[in-house]
Amino acid sequence: MAFLVAAFWRPRYGLYFLIPLLPLQTVRYRLHELPLGEKFVDIMLLGVILGMIFRRDGTSFLKTPLNRFIAILAAFLYISLWHGSFYLGEPAPLNLQDPRFSDWKNYLVMPLVFFVVASAIREVRHIKILVLLMVASFLLVNRSFYNTIKDRNLTHFTYDVRDAGPLGYAGDNGLGAFEAEFLVFLLGLYAFDKKKLSKLAILAMCAFGGYCLMYTFSRGAYIAFLVGLGFLGVVKQRKWLLVMLVGLIGWQVFLPNSVQERITMTYTEEGELESSAQTRVQLWEDAMQLFRQNPILGTGFNTYSYLGRTEKYRDTHNYYLKVLVETGIVGLLVFLWLLWRMFHLGFRLFQTAEDPFLRSLGLGFAVMMVCAVAVNLFGDRWTFLQVNCFLWALLGCVVRGQLIADSTRRGSEAVVAVGSAAIPEGHPGLA
């Protein structure tokens, strides 16, 4: 029904149905028992695209600042996919059953989400509805995670108490990244909200989300959240810098014992890295060794996990290193430019919009990007749809919001110009 509504009536309604379900991976698993259930995301995106082709509500494809770059990125990664097949000695990536080809296709779903959101969401009220649905989904993720861990013994840290919640194979660190990124986004919205009730609601959601973030036991997510909070404090609200300072000084008083144990276990009593951190350093060293052998174009898209380089680990535990190893210096420069462009789009909306909601949207997204940049230093948190679906959807909202802000500003300038022209020369009003 949602597909039909999107394809033949209102494309944005398909997005209202799809976007909130994207982080809920374990919920979407239940659809796999139904016909075409595994293709749920693809089918819904197809419905939205068909709706824009038919233009039932006047929606059309939008020329965004990222369209050409995303097309170039998709082509570059596909060429890199072929390069990787030759490097691994595998057949050409032409078959949908090829896991590497499937990963390439799934990676591009996120930019596609951005494109269809920017095209189908046309008004500020549409953006507000989509943000509210993301907030509702965020609460469902937290409720599910809370119900999973509430009966576990959390007085001391053990790896057995960790859980990925409804994010499925994104893992507990992926859940931590999702929590950290959306929490700082909510704080960006809070910065411009003038209504006491909604401000209290945002703080309550942040408190619940902060509780869940703590018990993901993801040290990388902790650091990324603090980095995002610090950036927010610098550019908008200085009080968050004070909150950071109090937290950094008094964390051994405020945080639960199990979280303290997780933080302090980075180093042993002898001052050496514990086994998990030491393994991560070994992975980084091995990745740099492999990069030096293939510095320009790397080993090929999504190849590191198939090389069996370091015991059972299939990831470099630093996404920038993974990009460097698999796509070389060229791929890393392309990726860094993408991150900068995404951040700049959000920050520009924050600086130029007159509407308080659009300013808060731009600020929240810019802070979210800062958090995403930080959290990917500790592992691949970029290629998982469950983790970054909201980030790409919000990017679409930001691009549409910038168009609305620019149109509003031009309209205001035109009114002022017409008004000035209507005043006769020498009239006192001209002065």
C-alpha positions in Angstrom: 0.0 0.0 0.0 2.8 2.4 0.9 4.5 1.6 -2.5 1.3 2.4 -4.4 0.7 5.6 -2.4 4.2 6.7 -3.2 4.2 5.7 -6.9 0.7 7.0 -7.8 -0.1 9.8 -5.3 2.4 11.4 -2.9 6.0 10.3 -3.2 6.9 11.8 0.2 4.5 9.5 1.9 6.6 6.6 0.9 9.6 8.3 2.6 7.5 8.9 5.7 6.9 5.1 5.8 10.5 4.1 4.8 12.9 6.4 6.7 11.8 5.6 10.3 12.2 1.8 9.6 15.7 2.0 8.3 17.5 1.9 11.6 15.2 -0.9 12.9 17.1 -3.7 11.1 15.8 -6.5 13.3 12.2 -5.3 12.7 12.8 -5.4 8.9 14.2 -8.9 9.3 10.6 -10.0 9.9 9.7 -9.0 6.4 12.1 -11.5 5.0 9.5 -14.2 5.4 7.2 -12.4 3.0 7.4 -12.3 -0.8 10.1 -9.8 -1.8 10.5 -8.9 1.9 14.3 -8.8 1.5 13.9 -6.1 -1.1 11.7 -3.8 1.1 14.1 -0.8 1.0 14.6 -1.1 -2.8 10.9 -1.5 -3.5 10.0 1.6 -1.4 12.7 3.7 -3.0 11.4 2.5 -6.4 7.9 3.7 -5.5 9.2 7.1 -4.6 11.1 7.4 -7.8 8.2 6.3 -9.9 6.0 8.9 -8.1 8.4 11.6 -9.1 8.5 10.3 -12.7 4.7 10.4 -12.9 4.7 13.8 -11.1 1.4 13.1 -9.4 1.9 16.0 -6.9 4.2 18.1 -9.1 7.4 16.6 -7.6 10.4 16.4 -9.9 14.0 15.4 -9.6 16.1 18.1 -8.0 19.5 19.3 -9.3 21.4 19.3 -6.0 25.0 20.4 -5.4 26.0 16.8 -5.0 24.4 15.1 -8.0 27.3 15.1 -10.3 29.8 14.2 -7.5 27.7 11.2 -6.4 27.5 9.9 -10.0 31.3 10.2 -10.3 31.7 8.5 -6.9 29.5 5.6 -7.9 31.4 5.1 -11.1 34.8 5.4 -9.3 33.8 2.8 -6.7 32.5 0.5 -9.4 35.8 0.7 -11.3 37.5 0.1 -8.0 35.2 -3.0 -7.5 36.6 -4.4 -10.8 40.1 -3.6 -9.7 39.5 -5.5 -6.4 38.2 -8.5 -8.3 41.4 -8.7 -10.3 43.4 -8.2 -7.1 41.6 -11.0 -5.3 41.6 -13.3 -8.4 37.8 -13.4 -8.4 35.2 -13.3 -11.3 34.1 -9.9 -12.6 31.5 -8.2 -10.4 28.5 -8.5 -12.6 26.4 -10.9 -10.6 23.9 -9.7 -7.9 24.8 -12.8 -5.9 28.4 -11.5 -5.7 28.7 -10.2 -2.1 31.1 -7.5 -3.1 28.8 -6.3 -5.8 25.9 -6.4 -3.4 27.9 -4.3 -0.9 28.6 -1.7 -3.6 24.9 -1.5 -4.4 23.9 -1.2 -0.8 26.5 1.5 -0.2 24.9 3.6 -2.9 21.5 3.2 -1.4 22.4 5.9 1.1 23.2 8.6 -1.5 20.0 7.6 -3.2 18.1 8.2 0.0 19.6 11.7 0.0 18.6 12.3 -3.6 14.9 11.2 -3.2 14.5 13.1 0.1 15.8 16.3 -1.5 13.5 15.9 -4.4 10.3 14.7 -2.8 10.4 16.8 0.4 9.5 20.3 -0.8 8.2 22.4 2.1 9.4 23.2 5.6 6.4 21.4 7.1 7.4 18.3 5.1 10.9 18.5 6.7 9.4 18.9 10.1 7.2 15.8 9.6 10.2 13.7 8.5 12.3 14.9 11.4 9.5 14.1 13.9 9.3 10.6 12.4 13.1 10.2 12.8 12.7 11.2 16.4 10.0 8.6 16.9 12.2 6.0 15.3 15.1 7.1 17.6 12.9 6.5 20.6 11.8 3.1 19.3 15.5 2.1 18.9 16.2 3.3 22.5 13.2 1.5 23.9 14.1 -1.7 22.2 17.7 -1.5 23.4 16.6 -0.6 27.0 14.2 -3.6 27.1 17.1 -5.8 26.0 19.6 -4.7 28.6 17.4 -3.8 31.6 17.5 -7.3 33.1 21.2 -7.8 32.6 23.8 -7.3 35.4 25.4 -3.9 34.5 27.3 -3.4 37.8 30.5 -4.6 36.1 31.6 -4.5 32.5 31.9 -7.7 30.5 31.6 -8.2 26.7 28.6 -10.4 27.3 26.4 -7.4 28.4 26.9 -5.6 25.1 24.2 -5.7 22.5 23.5 -4.0 19.1 19.8 -3.6 19.9 17.6 -3.3 16.8 20.5 -2.2 14.6 21.4 -5.9 14.0 24.7 -6.6 12.2 25.9 -3.0 12.6 27.0 -4.2 16.0 27.2 -2.5 19.4 29.7 0.0 18.2 27.4 0.8 15.3 24.6 1.4 17.8 26.9 3.7 19.8 27.7 5.7 16.7 24.0 6.0 15.8 23.2 7.2 19.3 26.0 9.8 19.4 25.2 11.2 16.0 21.5 11.7 16.6 22.0 13.0 20.1 24.1 15.9 18.9 21.6 16.5 16.1 18.9 16.9 18.7 21.0 19.3 20.7 21.4 21.4 17.6 17.6 21.6 17.3 17.4 22.5 21.0 19.7 25.5 20.4 17.0 27.4 18.4 13.8 26.1 20.0 11.9 28.7 21.9 9.0 26.6 23.2 9.6 25.4 26.8 7.6 22.2 26.3 9.5 21.1 23.2 12.8 22.0 24.8 12.0 19.9 27.8 10.9 17.1 25.4 14.3 17.3 23.6 16.2 17.2 26.8 14.2 14.2 28.0 14.9 12.3 24.7 18.6 13.2 25.1 18.6 11.9 28.6 17.1 8.6 27.5 19.5 8.5 24.5 22.4 9.3 26.7 21.6 6.4 29.0 21.5 4.1 26.0 24.7 5.5 24.7 26.5 4.8 28.0 25.5 1.2 27.9 26.6 0.6 24.4 30.1 0.6 26.0 31.5 2.1 22.8 34.6 4.2 23.7 34.8 5.6 20.2 31.1 6.8 20.4 31.9 8.4 23.7 34.7 10.4 22.2 32.7 11.3 19.1 29.8 12.6 21.2 32.2 14.8 23.2 33.8 16.1 20.0 30.3 17.0 18.6 29.3 18.6 21.9 32.5 20.6 22.0 31.9 21.9 18.4 28.3 22.8 19.3 29.6 24.7 22.3 32.1 26.7 20.2 29.8 27.7 17.4 26.5 28.3 19.3 26.0 27.6 23.0 29.0 28.0 25.4 27.1 26.1 28.2 27.9 22.8 26.5 31.6 23.5 27.0 30.9 23.9 30.7 29.0 20.6 30.7 31.9 18.9 28.9 34.4 20.3 31.4 32.3 19.1 34.4 31.9 15.7 32.7 35.7 15.3 32.0 36.6 16.3 35.5 33.9 14.4 37.4 33.2 11.4 35.2 34.4 9.0 37.9 31.7 10.4 40.1 28.8 10.6 37.7 29.2 7.5 35.5 28.2 4.0 36.5 30.9 1.6 37.6 30.6 -0.6 34.6 31.1 2.4 32.2 34.1 3.5 34.2 35.6 0.1 33.9 35.1 0.1 30.2 36.9 3.5 29.9 39.8 2.6 32.1 40.4 -0.8 30.6 42.1 0.9 27.6 45.3 0.6 29.5 46.5 -2.1 31.9 47.9 -1.4 35.4 51.4 -1.6 33.8 50.5 1.3 31.5 50.3 -0.9 28.4 47.3 -1.1 26.0 44.8 -3.8 26.8 44.3 -6.6 24.2 41.5 -5.0 22.3 43.3 -1.7 21.9 46.5 -3.4 21.1 44.9 -5.5 18.4 43.5 -2.3 16.9 47.0 -0.8 16.7 48.3 -3.9 15.0 45.5 -3.7 12.5 46.4 -0.1 11.7 50.0 -1.0 11.3 49.1 -3.8 8.9 46.8 -1.5 7.0 49.6 1.0 6.5 51.9 -1.7 5.3 49.3 -2.8 2.7 48.7 0.8 1.6 52.4 1.3 0.9 52.2 -1.6 -1.5 49.3 0.0 -3.4 49.4 3.7 -2.7 47.5 5.3 -5.6 44.3 3.2 -6.2 44.6 0.7 -3.4 43.6 -3.0 -3.5 40.0 -2.3 -4.7 36.7 -1.5 -3.1 35.7 -3.9 -0.3 38.7 -6.1 -0.5 40.3 -5.9 2.9 37.8 -8.2 4.6 38.7 -11.0 2.1 42.4 -10.8 2.6 42.6 -12.5 6.0 45.4 -10.2 7.1 45.1 -10.2 10.9 43.6 -13.3 12.5 39.8 -13.2 12.4 39.5 -9.5 11.9 37.9 -8.3 8.6 38.1 -4.6 9.2 40.9 -2.0 9.8 38.9 -0.5 12.8 39.5 2.9 11.2 37.4 3.8 8.2 39.9 6.3 6.8 42.5 3.6 6.8 40.1 1.2 5.2 39.4 3.8 2.4 43.1 4.4 2.0 43.9 0.7 1.7 41.1 -0.1 -0.7 40.9 3.0 -2.9 44.3 4.6 -2.3 45.2 8.2 -2.0 42.7 9.1 -4.8 39.8 7.4 -2.9 40.7 9.0 0.4 40.8 12.5 -1.1 37.4 11.9 -2.7 36.0 10.7 0.6 37.4 13.6 2.6 36.0 16.1 0.0 32.6 14.4 0.4 32.7 14.8 4.2 33.7 18.5 3.9 31.0 19.2 1.3 28.3 17.6 3.5 29.4 19.5 6.5 29.6 22.8 4.6 26.0 22.4 3.3 24.7 22.1 6.8 26.9 24.9 8.2 25.9 27.2 5.3 22.2 26.7 6.1 22.8 27.5 9.7 24.5 30.7 8.8 22.2 31.9 6.0 18.7 30.8 6.8 16.3 33.3 8.5 13.8 30.6 9.7 14.8 29.4 13.2 13.9 25.8 12.4 16.0 25.8 9.2 18.9 27.3 11.1 18.6 24.6 13.8 18.4 21.9 11.1 21.6 23.2 9.5 23.4 23.5 12.8 22.2 20.0 14.0 23.4 18.5 10.7 26.8 20.2 10.8 27.3 19.0 14.4 26.2 15.5 13.3 28.8 15.5 10.6 31.5 16.5 13.1 30.5 13.5 15.2 30.4 11.2 12.2 33.9 12.3 11.2 35.2 11.5 14.7 33.4 8.2 15.2 34.8 6.7 12.0 38.3 7.0 13.4 37.5 4.0 15.4 35.9 1.7 12.8 33.6 1.5 9.8 30.5 3.3 10.9 30.0 4.8 7.4 28.9 1.9 5.2 26.0 0.7 7.4 22.6 1.8 6.3 21.2 1.4 9.8 23.8 3.8 11.3 23.8 6.6 8.7 20.4 6.5 7.1 19.2 9.5 9.1 22.4 11.4 8.3 21.8 11.0 4.5 18.1 11.7 4.8 18.8 14.9 6.8 21.3 15.9 4.2 18.4 15.9 1.7 16.4 18.0 4.1 19.3 20.4 4.4 19.7 20.8 0.6 15.9 21.4 0.3 16.0 23.8 3.2 18.7 25.8 1.6 16.6 26.2 -1.5 13.7 27.3 0.5 15.8 29.8 2.5 17.4 31.2 -0.7 13.9 31.6 -2.3 12.5 33.3 0.8 15.5 35.7 0.9 15.2 36.6 -2.8 11.5 37.2 -2.3 12.2 39.5 0.6 14.8 41.4 -1.4 12.4 41.8 -4.3 9.7 43.2 -2.1 12.2 45.7 -0.6 13.4 46.7 -4.1 9.9 47.2 -5.3 9.0 49.2 -2.2 12.0 51.4 -2.6 11.3 52.0 -6.3 7.8 53.1 -5.5 9.1 56.1 -3.4 9.5 59.2 -5.5 12.9 60.8 -5.7 13.3 63.5 -3.0 10.6 61.9 -0.8 11.5 61.8 2.9 11.0 58.1 3.0 13.9 57.6 0.7 16.3 58.9 3.4 
